[in-house]
Amino acid sequence: MEDIGSIKRRTLLKGMAAATAVSVMGCAGQVATGSRPRVVVVGGGWGGLGAVRALAASGQVDITLIEPNDGFMSCPLSILYIAGFAPASDFQRSYGVVDALGVRRVKDRVLDIDRAGRTVKTATQSIPYDFLVLSTGLEYMEEALPGYAAARDQFPVGFRAFEQSAVQRQAATFLEQGGNFVITVPKPPYRCPPAPYERACLIAQRMKEKGTKGKIILVDANKHPMPPPLAKPMLAAMKEMYGAQIEYISEVDPKSIDAGRKVLATSKGDIPFTHANIILPMRAPGLIRKAGLGERFAAIELPTFQSKKDKNVFVVGDAQGTPLPKSGHIAFGAGQQVGEQILATIAGKYKEAGLGDEVTLPAAICWGKVSTSLAIMINVNASVAVGDPPKIKYQVDPAANAASSKGAMDWGRNMWNAMLG
Ligand SMILES: Cc1cc2nc3c(=O)[nH]c(=O)nc-3n(C[C@H](O)[C@H](O)[C@H](O)COP(=O)(O)OP(=O)(O)OC[C@H]3O[C@@H](n4cnc5c(N)ncnc54)[C@H](O)[C@@H]3O)c2cc1C
């Protein structure tokens, strides 16, 4: 398992690669003379905090973080809370460290980006920037499933911070009452591909412990668990550990949901349920499209994470539209990298990667926990030759194991500390 020391070392190397890189940065961020450059970061999640920590360490820029939530909640590992194995507080942190670093924190939601005027707007204020870092995460494509929007409160997705509570309540009711708990899996790209399978496994473990009668029906739009290298060990774990609790159906497209009759209509027929966790397809929030920064996801350049539409705007995390997996580890690393790039640009030290130069991209570690004591590690390394699509290499545990389960918890604590410790 990669430790934070190696994340820092890699980031340094990446920073050096970046320092020998990038003319697309060239005309970014012309800053008014006599004032400190203003960097606005939108979103205090994994990517936003990576940028804030890198920028704040320099003491050279005015940083504003705009985030509507009072604090941070991790999606990674929060299945332990959803399935009833840990309290929510284990996955929550305050923004106290950000405040102590002298970052101006605005508890609000950005509604508009005025790119021509280099200003972001909330309901009550306009905030100017020289550089804008967007790490807004995702929204759900509710229109993909007719019947969903009218009943969204009954079917929380729980793939964004703080939404876990609604899914936890739903899982707790199912575990008490029993029945048919439908969990859907969309086609990629969606946030953390192993997460729906992990959710099914941990709730199934709880079913066994509590003697819950019924089953989890995992309705997968894909041919096998995602990402593809995870399929074999995840299918083996589901079959061997939860053969009586999980019914796995693949290559099924949900067509509509009837909340009143409690029926999910699919390409393979109707599936009646008592409880449902509908994990919808995902896209970047509307703010990104409204600002003309992309369609389903933001269009960015690699390795810089700079918008293809605006050289003063960077998009990191799950809202960006490259083939990189939608992972918190990558989001945090990309945020750090962009923070360092902005500092290098301001210092006049940022240089372009030549066409064909191979540049290392932020790496990812995702965890597919299959029980409280076993997990499958998915390690992702990526690089890009400027002008080409990124090359992405997966390394996946051949089977669920105890070392990766411990590694997951250590990784979580290290990442949360790097963000907010
Ligand atoms: C169940 C689950 C398990 C996961 N496990 C792993 C794992 O093992 N490893 C891993 O690397 N990743 C994992 N992930 C993925 C990880 O959580 C995401 O990739 C990561 O959160 C992406 O970071 P982000 O900054 O793009 O978005 P987020 O962390 O979601 O942050 C976005 C922030 O932007 C704020 N925001 C949104 N819109 C606005 C606006 N208009 N104005 C102001 N603020 C706004 C939101 O409030 C939010 O705080 C998992 C995800 C899930 C759901």
The ligand as a MOL file (V3000), in Angstrom:
LIG
                    3D

  0  0  0     0  0            999 V3000
M  V30 BEGIN CTAB
M  V30 COUNTS 53 58 0 0 0
M  V30 BEGIN ATOM
M  V30 1 C -19.0730 4.6190 -1.6860 0
M  V30 2 C -17.8240 5.2340 -2.2450 0
M  V30 3 C -16.5820 4.6570 -1.9980 0
M  V30 4 C -15.4290 5.2490 -2.5070 0
M  V30 5 N -14.2020 4.6600 -2.2590 0
M  V30 6 C -13.0870 5.2140 -2.7760 0
M  V30 7 C -11.7920 4.6280 -2.5230 0
M  V30 8 O -11.6390 3.5580 -1.9100 0
M  V30 9 N -10.6890 5.2640 -3.0110 0
M  V30 10 C -10.7890 6.4170 -3.7060 0
M  V30 11 O -9.7540 6.9640 -4.1160 0
M  V30 12 N -11.9880 7.0030 -3.9740 0
M  V30 13 C -13.1290 6.4230 -3.5410 0
M  V30 14 N -14.3560 7.0110 -3.7940 0
M  V30 15 C -14.4370 8.1620 -4.7270 0
M  V30 16 C -14.2350 9.5310 -4.0640 0
M  V30 17 O -15.1530 9.7420 -3.0190 0
M  V30 18 C -14.4250 10.6030 -5.1360 0
M  V30 19 O -13.6590 10.2740 -6.2600 0
M  V30 20 C -13.9840 11.9660 -4.5960 0
M  V30 21 O -14.8810 12.3710 -3.5780 0
M  V30 22 C -13.9420 12.9990 -5.7250 0
M  V30 23 O -13.5080 14.2180 -5.2180 0
M  V30 24 P -14.1420 15.5910 -5.7500 0
M  V30 25 O -13.3510 16.6630 -5.1040 0
M  V30 26 O -14.2690 15.5330 -7.2120 0
M  V30 27 O -15.6430 15.5680 -5.1920 0
M  V30 28 P -16.1770 15.5980 -3.6750 0
M  V30 29 O -15.2050 14.9530 -2.7570 0
M  V30 30 O -17.5410 15.0600 -3.7830 0
M  V30 31 O -16.2330 17.1220 -3.3470 0
M  V30 32 C -17.0570 18.0040 -4.0450 0
M  V30 33 C -17.4150 19.1430 -3.1170 0
M  V30 34 O -17.9160 20.2260 -3.9060 0
M  V30 35 C -18.9780 20.8380 -3.2160 0
M  V30 36 N -19.7840 21.5130 -4.2390 0
M  V30 37 C -20.5070 20.9570 -5.2390 0
M  V30 38 N -21.0930 21.9200 -5.9850 0
M  V30 39 C -20.7090 23.1030 -5.4450 0
M  V30 40 C -20.9940 24.4480 -5.7800 0
M  V30 41 N -21.7860 24.7830 -6.7980 0
M  V30 42 N -20.4580 25.4290 -5.0120 0
M  V30 43 C -19.6410 25.1120 -3.9620 0
M  V30 44 N -19.3360 23.8460 -3.6180 0
M  V30 45 C -19.8780 22.8550 -4.3490 0
M  V30 46 C -19.6830 19.6800 -2.5320 0
M  V30 47 O -20.4460 20.1300 -1.4230 0
M  V30 48 C -18.5100 18.7870 -2.1230 0
M  V30 49 O -18.0680 19.0420 -0.8040 0
M  V30 50 C -15.5280 6.4460 -3.2760 0
M  V30 51 C -16.7760 7.0180 -3.5110 0
M  V30 52 C -17.9280 6.4160 -3.0210 0
M  V30 53 C -19.2580 7.0590 -3.3050 0
M  V30 END ATOM
M  V30 BEGIN BOND
M  V30 1 1 1 2
M  V30 2 1 2 3
M  V30 3 2 2 52
M  V30 4 2 3 4
M  V30 5 1 4 5
M  V30 6 1 4 50
M  V30 7 2 5 6
M  V30 8 1 6 7
M  V30 9 1 6 13
M  V30 10 2 7 8
M  V30 11 1 7 9
M  V30 12 1 9 10
M  V30 13 2 10 11
M  V30 14 1 10 12
M  V30 15 2 12 13
M  V30 16 1 13 14
M  V30 17 1 14 15
M  V30 18 1 14 50
M  V30 19 1 15 16
M  V30 20 1 16 17
M  V30 21 1 16 18
M  V30 22 1 18 19
M  V30 23 1 18 20
M  V30 24 1 20 21
M  V30 25 1 20 22
M  V30 26 1 22 23
M  V30 27 1 23 24
M  V30 28 2 24 25
M  V30 29 1 24 26
M  V30 30 1 24 27
M  V30 31 1 27 28
M  V30 32 2 28 29
M  V30 33 1 28 30
M  V30 34 1 28 31
M  V30 35 1 31 32
M  V30 36 1 32 33
M  V30 37 1 33 34
M  V30 38 1 33 48
M  V30 39 1 34 35
M  V30 40 1 35 36
M  V30 41 1 35 46
M  V30 42 1 36 37
M  V30 43 1 36 45
M  V30 44 2 37 38
M  V30 45 1 38 39
M  V30 46 1 39 40
M  V30 47 2 39 45
M  V30 48 1 40 41
M  V30 49 2 40 42
M  V30 50 1 42 43
M  V30 51 2 43 44
M  V30 52 1 44 45
M  V30 53 1 46 47
M  V30 54 1 46 48
M  V30 55 1 48 49
M  V30 56 2 50 51
M  V30 57 1 51 52
M  V30 58 1 52 53
M  V30 END BOND
M  V30 END CTAB
M  END
